[in-house]
Amino acid sequence: MSKLVVEVVDAYDLMPKDDQGSSSPFVEIEFDGQRQRTQTKHKDLNPSWHESLVFDISQPGDLEYKTIDVTVYNDRKGNHGHHRNFLGRVKISGASVPSSESGSSVQHYPLDKRGLFSNIKGEIALKLYQVCDELPREQVQRAVPASVVAENEETGRFQESQFNETPFQEINGGRFQESQFQETPFQEINNVNNFYEEIKVDEKKKKKKKKEPEVRTFHSIGKEPEVRTFHSVGTGTGGPPPAPPPMKEKPPAVEIRADFAKAAAPAASVMHMQMPRQNPDYLLVETRPPVAARLRYRGGDKTLTTYDLVEQMHYLYVNVVKAKDLPVMDMSGSLDPYVEVKLGNYKGQTKHLEKNQNPVWHQIFAFSKERVQSNLLEVVVKDKDFGKDDFVGKIVFDVMEIPLRVPPDSPLAPQWYRLADKKGDKVKGEIMLAVWMGTQADESFPEAWHSDAHNISHSNLANTRSKVYFSPKLYYLRVHVMEAQDLVPHDKGRLPDPYVKVVLGNQIRPTKVIQRTIHPVWDDQLMFVASEPFEDYIIISVDDRIGPGKDEILGRAMIPVREVPQRLETGKPPDPRWFNLLKPSKAEEEGEKKKEKFSSKILLRIFLEAGYHVLDESTHFSSDLQPSSKFLRKQSIGILELGILSAKNLQPMKMKDGKLTDAYCVAKYGNKWVRTRTLLDTLSPRWNEQYTWEVHDPCTVITIGVFDNSHTNGSKDDARDQRIGKVRVRLSTLEIDRVYTHYYPLLVLTPGGLKKNGELQLALRFTCTAWVNMVAQYGRPLLPKMHYVQPIPVMNIDWLRHQAMQIVAARLQRAEPPLRQEVVEYMLDVDYHMWSLRRSKANFNRIMSLLSGVTAICKWFNDICYWRNPITTCLTKTSPTYGCSAFTSGSYTPR
C-alpha cells in the first residue's frame, strides 16, 4: 500500500495566545479520514518539530483529488489537546505531492485564517512526498526501537531520525546501478532474497506468515527513476523466480506549487473545486525572494523599508551637470564637447554641443553594481570631430570610496572637479559632477541612462524609461433632442425628411428620420463620452434626407462642452434650451458680419452625467468603479503595493533581428498606469520596481501586462509593440497585510489553443487603512447609484465603452514617452465584445448547469408517470382514483 509522508519541519512567527505572550503549539494533520498530531512545543513561537507523520493512501490514483488539512493549535492544558486555541491552517491539494522523496523539498506555507475574525499570523514549513509499496509495519518495528514504537503506537507517527534509521537505509542498500543490474541480474536477485530471508526469520517468531503472493518493490538509482518488482511466493527460499517487466514510476514534478491557496487565500476551498487535472505549467508557483517584507528586517537594515517588496539593487549614479573654461581643440578655434562615462566594459555618452566652451548637459548615468567589472570610474571630456575625437580631460574615481546615499536623504550636491590629462596632470577646464551609490528607490533612477541600455541612442532612450501615466477624467454626455421649428428646405416645393446628427470629436450619433414636416418632434436621447479638459465642441446638425446616400444640411449649431451643466445625482435634469440653427454656407461666407433676422430653432437638453462611472474596462475585470464627480466619490479604504520583480522563460520575439526580447511591463489600476524600464536582449529580465495605488473598492482587479519593445533601434513610429501576456489579480482574494510572491504564467489564447509565453514574478500586498469604510463597501452595490436608478441600455454601454477606450488610448499615445495604442487596447480588452466560440461554449455550459436542477425534476416526474420505479410511483401517487386511471390508461404493464 502506498504511503503519504508529511514531515513537519518547523514554524515561524506564530500568534501568542497565553498571558505570557507565548504559545505551546502542536500540529494536527487530517487526510482521508486519518488524523495524527505532533508533539507539543511548550512556550515557543518559533517551534521546530522535524517529525514525519505517515498516512495510508487507499487509492493512489485518487490522491490528486484529495486534500491534506494541516492545522496548528495552541495546547493550553499540557499535551492532551482537549483545550486548544486555533493558530492557523493550510489546505494542500494532493495533486501537488511529489511521487518520491527525491522530488520533494521543504515548502513554506503562510498560515490561513479559519474565519473573518481570526487573528493569526506566521508560516509553517512542510515536506510532503509519497512512498510506494512501503515495507510491512513489522519490518518498520524491527528497525525502530520497541520503546519508540510503543510510545507512538496510538498516533502512528515516528520521528524523522527514527523513521529513516533502518528501513530506508536497507532499501537504499538494496538499490543497484542500472548497468550492474543488466550484467548480473540473478546474482542481485539472490542478494535481495537473502535480505528478505533475514527479515522473515524475525517475523516467524511473532506470527505465522500468511501464504499469499507478496509483492516487494526495490528502487534502483540510475539516470531515471525506475521501479523493479520481484515476487516471492509463500515463504520458500528457493531459486530466484523470473523477474517481471519493470514498472515505471511517475516522475516527480520539476516545479511544485506549494499551495493552491497562495494566490487567493480566502478562496482556498474554491480553488479545490476546479478541474483536478490542470496543466502544471498553468498553475501558480510560490517563490521566496529575499525582499525586505519577507525577511521582516531580521538583519536590522532599516534602509530596506523604502522598497520592501522588491529585491534591493544597487547602482552607481553619475550626474554630469556642466563644464566651464574648456580649452579649444580645433584649428578653427571651436569646441564640440561631450562627456564619456566609463566603468569597465560599460560606456555612456552625453550629447555633444556644438561650439560651446561652457556646456550644460544635466544627464544622469546608472551602472548596475552587480555588473561592475572595474574599481575605477572614468569621466572623460572629448571633442567631437570628423575623424578621431580629441581628448580634452578626465576625472578618475575609486569605486570603493564613492559615498552611499539612502533615501529619504536629499540629493547629493554636485561639485566642481579640475580636469587632468592622461598622465594625471591638471589641465585647463572644470566639470561639475555628482557621484554616489544608490538603489532603485533613488529619484534619479527613472530618468537615468542605464547600463542595460548601453547600445541605445539618445533619441530612443526615452522609449526605455519607466514612467507613470494617468487616464483622462471621463464623463457621459447626454443630448436629449426634443423638437425643431420652422425648418426651411432647399427645395421650396417639398417638405423635408429631417433628422439630427450630433458630433463630438470622433463620435457621431444620428436620430431617427421624421417623415415630411417642418416642425419635427424626435424625443431621442443620445449619449457620448467627454473628457477633461473640455476643449471640444458639440456640433448639432439638422439634415434633410433627399434620397439614399444624399443629404442636405438645413442648419447647424455649435455648443462648447465647457458650457454644458452637470447633473450629480438623480435629481431633476436642467431645463431644455432653444438653439438657433445657422446655415453653414452663409456662416462661412459672411461670418458674424450679417445677422439673419430669421432662423430655424431646435430644442435640446444637454448636460454631463457626473453620477455615472464611465466604463473603459470590461465590467468583469474593472479596476475603478468610482463616479465621475469628485464630490460623489468615497474615501479610500487602503493601499495596494505591487512589486514587479522579474520574469523567466520569455519567448524570443526578435529572432529575425538576431536578438531575443526587449521586455517591459505595464500595470493598470484605476486611472493610474505604470510602465517599467525596458531591459534589452534577455529572456530573464529583472526589473525590481515597486508602485503604489489607492484602493477605493476591494472588488476590483489589477492588470499587469508584459510587452516587447519595438522602438529601441530606431524603428518607425508605426511599429507595434508585441504582446507577450498579462496577469490579473482580484483584490478581494488578498488578505490584509500579507505579502504574496508568486510566478504567474503568461497565458495567451491563440487559434491553436492556450499558449504559455513565460512566467512573471510579482509581489503584492494590500494594506487596509480604514476598516469601517471597507466593511461598509460590502453593503453597497458595485456601481454608483445612477447605474441602477436610470440604467444605460446594454447596447449603449458597449458603444460608449469602445469610445472611452479610444479616448484613453489617444491621450496616452500623446505622452512622452508614449504609451502606445496597442498596449492600451490589450490592457483594456478592446476585443472583449467580439463573438467567441470558446466563450459561447462556456456560456452554454453555464446555462445547462443552471437548468440542470429543473431538468432533473422533469426527468424524475417523467419516471414517476411512466413507472420507471414502481415503488416511487406508488409512494407519490397516493390517490386511488389516479392510480386506477394509470392502470386503465395503459401506462403500466404488470409483469
Salt bridges, closest charged atoms under 4 A:
ASP13 OD1 - LYS121 NZ 3.59
ASP13 OD2 - ARG296 NE 3.69
ASP18 OD2 - LYS43 NZ 2.76
GLU28 OE2 - ARG35 NE 3.87
GLU28 OE1 - ARG84 NH1 2.99
GLU30 OE1 - ARG35 NH2 3.27
ASP32 OD2 - LYS66 NZ 2.89
GLU51 OE1 - ARG157 NE 3.24
ASP56 OD1 - LYS3 NZ 2.17
GLU64 OE2 - ARG277 NH1 3.26
ASP112 OD1 - ARG738 NH1 2.99
GLU123 OE2 - HIS108 ND1 3.87
GLU123 OE2 - ARG288 NH2 3.10
GLU138 OE2 - LYS207 NZ 3.23
GLU153 OE1 - ARG137 NH2 3.60
GLU160 OE1 - HIS50 ND1 3.89
GLU170 OE2 - ARG142 NH1 3.48
ASP202 OD2 - ARG142 NE 2.81
GLU214 OE1 - LYS209 NZ 3.04
GLU214 OE1 - ARG216 NH2 2.77
GLU226 OE2 - ARG228 NH2 3.16
GLU249 OE2 - HIS219 ND1 3.73
GLU255 OE2 - LYS648 NZ 2.88
ASP259 OD2 - LYS262 NZ 3.50
GLU286 OE1 - LYS262 NZ 3.52
GLU286 OE2 - ARG294 NH2 3.41
ASP308 OD2 - ARG765 NH2 2.75
GLU311 OE1 - ARG686 NH2 3.27
GLU340 OE2 - LYS347 NZ 3.72
GLU340 OE1 - LYS382 NZ 3.39
GLU370 OE1 - ARG686 NH1 3.28
GLU430 OE1 - LYS324 NZ 3.60
ASP442 OD2 - ARG405 NH1 2.59
GLU443 OE2 - ARG405 NH2 2.92
GLU447 OE1 - ARG465 NH1 3.58
GLU447 OE2 - LYS467 NZ 2.55
ASP452 OD1 - ARG371 NH1 3.02
ASP497 OD2 - ARG494 NH2 4.00
ASP497 OD1 - ARG516 NE 3.47
ASP523 OD1 - HIS480 NE2 2.64
ASP543 OD2 - LYS501 NZ 3.72
ASP544 OD2 - ARG494 NH1 2.71
ASP551 OD1 - ARG545 NE 2.89
GLU552 OE1 - HIS490 NE2 3.92
GLU596 OE2 - LYS586 NZ 3.88
GLU609 OE2 - ARG478 NE 2.75
GLU609 OE2 - ARG567 NH2 2.64
GLU617 OE2 - LYS668 NZ 3.04
GLU641 OE1 - ARG765 NE 2.95
ASP662 OD2 - LYS654 NZ 3.42
ASP662 OD2 - LYS659 NZ 3.14
GLU689 OE2 - ARG677 NH1 2.82
ASP708 OD2 - LYS654 NZ 2.62
ASP721 OD1 - HIS711 ND1 3.10
GLU735 OE2 - ARG738 NH1 3.46
GLU759 OE2 - LYS648 NZ 3.94
GLU759 OE2 - LYS756 NZ 3.71
ASP829 OD1 - LYS726 NZ 2.44
ASP829 OD2 - ARG728 NH2 2.22
ASP863 OD2 - LYS859 NZ 3.47
ASP863 OD1 - ARG868 NE 3.97
